[in-house]
Amino acid sequence: MKAAQINKYGGSEVVEINKNSPKPAAPRGQLLVEVYAAGVNPIDWKIREGYIPLKFPATLGGDFSGFVADIGEGVSGFKKGLEVYGYASVLGGGSGSFAEFVLADTKFIAVKPKTITHIEAGALPLTGVSAWQALVDHIGISRGKKILIHGGAGGIGSIAIQLARHLGAYVATTVSAKDMEYVKELGADEAIDYKNQKFEDMLHNYDAVFDTVGSETYIRSFKVLKKGGTIVSMLEQPRPELMEQYGVNAIGQLTQVNSERLSKLAELIDQRVTKVHVDKTFPLEQAGEALEYLKSGHLRGKVVLKMKKN
């Protein structure tokens, strides 16, 4: 089978297409999935560049959507041919989704949303669960609450806006000028041009901030929160001095994809509560270029590798 792999760390030049990677058999407790599409996430280029140590050769990728091809011993609730989606990074015991077939533990898989394509479903697992975990599990966002979402046009931010609006919150978001109308169409009540406007001067007494940007944006965000508010960051760890100064709660999120959260996301998708926006697709053979395109930033939604026609 074909797989996009690395044998050393570096830029797009280290990504190689191995046309003779062995097709795995499903071990106990796992499924073998024929991959139709694989979402590309920032963690993938970070792995490629050596932020996280790996054993070589390593197949990149985590997000996937496809069909169950083989079922390991002890697995129940799945059958061959079932459309599924999930997460299978080598960091979590999977075999890497930038391949024609992927091994994944059943606890990281759910039935694919019925109303969207494999390309859309392949874009959803990590970003969708990140938004759900932050807004529902950490923040507990609800009707009448106010939330600021940084990076609203990106993969995580675009899902977070729709989810927060569905849960009844007032949603402000920071984006570039070209994306202001786009995020309002997603459901944002207020869009702020982060290059030309200071969000901390415009927003006050917010219940929550969801930060997908980090750095100075994270530090400035504390000024937006009311006492007792919560900031969740995908990139920064809590800073006790800021928490004490502003009287707020800070959480550094490590997203945990699991079947329960994936199933809840699938329900929201099939109920038309949220939709997935795919910025661009690439064939598996251009996995290196896809990673570079993602790293260049300022996308609307997700980048996806397309393995099969669907």
Sequence and secondary structure as in RCSB ss.txt:
>XXXX:A:sequence
MKAAQINKYGGSEVVEINKNSPKPAAPRGQLLVEVYAAGVNPIDWKIREGYIPLKFPATLGGDFSGFVADIGEGV
SGFKKGLEVYGYASVLGGGSGSFAEFVLADTKFIAVKPKTITHIEAGALPLTGVSAWQALVDHIGISRGKKILIH
GGAGGIGSIAIQLARHLGAYVATTVSAKDMEYVKELGADEAIDYKNQKFEDMLHNYDAVFDTVGSETYIRSFKVL
KKGGTIVSMLEQPRPELMEQYGVNAIGQLTQVNSERLSKLAELIDQRVTKVHVDKTFPLEQAGEALEYLKSGHLR
GKVVLKMKKN
>XXXX:A:secstr
  EEEESS SSGGG EEETT       TTEEEEEEEEEEE HHHHHHHTTSS   SSEE   EEEEEEEEE TT 
 S  TT EEEEE  GGGT   SSBSEEEEEGGGEEE  TTS HHHHHTSHHHHHHHHIIIIIII   TT EEEEE
STTBHHHHHHHHHHHHTT EEEEEE GGGHHHHHHHT SEEEETTT  HHHH  SEEEEEESS THHHHHHGGGE
EEEEEEEESS    HHHHHHHT EEEE      HHHHHHHHHHHHTTS    EEEEEEGGGHHHHHHHHHH   S
BEEEEE S  
